[in-house]
């Protein structure tokens, strides 16, 4: 897997709004992330069709930690970027955002996000914030945004 951004680009560590807080997925948020994932297994299986084995209904916290360690390694190597979506108090995980490479030569990145079922009212706010954030703080010009209900390409 090659670099998603140039080696001299520093990815944002956080995004804070009044509605949510983005922070890199890593072992520090493992328990919060695990609760969110396990509350949304069916929804996530539909979103991540290419990864039919994730998440399993019997996934353990240890398996989740291993997955988050992998995400942290990709983040540090600038190959992909995964963020936990936390509530403003940083006490509950609401979902995740994944910034990945794409096979489509006309796009710079594929950005996928999901929200747990009881946080769906944030979908539009999150979508708009992510697009603004990508345009302002990332080196992308055109991305594909994917959610459980939505797939579209955007010029930034």
Beta strands, then each sheet from edge to edge (+ up, - down):
strand 1: 14-16
strand 2: 21-24
strand 3: 81-86
strand 4: 93-100
strand 5: 109-115
strand 6: 142-146
strand 7: 151-155
sheet 1: 1+ 2- 3+ 4- 5+ 6+ 7-
end
